[in-house]
Structures are given as structure tokens and as C-alpha cells.
């Protein structure tokens, strides 16, 4: 069964070459997943500097651990699991840091070309609303527990199905659904005042 799972992994050839010491093959895997993992880690940390540092550590750990990867899951699931676990561990350490608050949240995502919708730039009012909403979203996401933030990031932002999130986190699909339900309730509470204002007739 493990051999069958490995054979359907679209990254199996690159992984095999990288395990044999082909650094260019590993570079291709890095290029393939850098953007998605950047989005995952950024939305969990809400800080660009932390995201860049974590990504370097994530890929370094993946490279060191690659020879122990046996293909019991896809490489995609494996590296996402590493990313989520390392980011959650980092967030626990960050919470213990004295003085951490919402002031540490990076609200500059609206200026990041990886995330902004260029079509909104021609409409100053709409762009202003988008920027303010993104800031509120960052603050609302930062207020979630680490477990809730990770499922929201993967499901709502990255579009992963429940089954994939379940495999990455090592929890049941029911647990994923439960965490999403409570996270959505919390986010709605944080954003209720802002969304009510932006949906007024003149907006």
C-alpha cells in the first residue's frame, strides 16, 4: 500500500532524486511550494519577518529530514505538516515573550503583491475599505487560538478540503469541522462592527 501511495505522489520523482543528493531537485520542490507555504505561515504569524525566517527553517528541516521520508503520505502533506508544526511551536514561544500584542501584527499585507487584488487600485474608496478590512482580518486572526488559526488559514485562505487538513494536522475531519465552526464564530464577532459599517447603502 505504501508503494501505491508513493507512486501517485506527483512529487515522487523529485523527492527520489533529492534523496539521492540532487540539490536541484530539492530546489524545484522549494520553488513549487514556497508561495503556498508563505501564505500559510504568514496568515498564521501575521508578520513578514517571522514568515521569512520560519520558511528558511522549514525548508532546512525538510532537507535534513528528507532521507527519512518514506512516502506514506504525499510530499505535499509531509511538508505542510512540518510547516504547521514549526509555526505552531514558534507561536507558543512568541506568546511567552513579554510585551507581545496586536502592535506586533504586520498590517502591511495589503501592500504585498502576492496578496493584493490589483483591480481595486483604480477605486480609492474601495481600496481604502479593502486595506482596513485586511487590517481587521489580521487582528481577528491573531486573536484566534493557534489551532483555530491554522484550520482557517488552510480551509478559507488556501482552499484545502477537510480531508487534506485532517491529514496534515493528524486529527479527524470532525475535529477540523468543529475547529472551523468555532473559529468562524469568533471571526464573525470580531468583524461584525466593520462589516456592518461597510455594507451601509453609501458604501
Helices and strands as residue ranges (DSSP letters): H 2-7, H 12-19, H 23-45, H 48-65, G 66-68, H 75-96, G 102-104, G 108-111, G 118-122, H 124-143, H 146-152, I 153-157, H 162-169, H 173-198
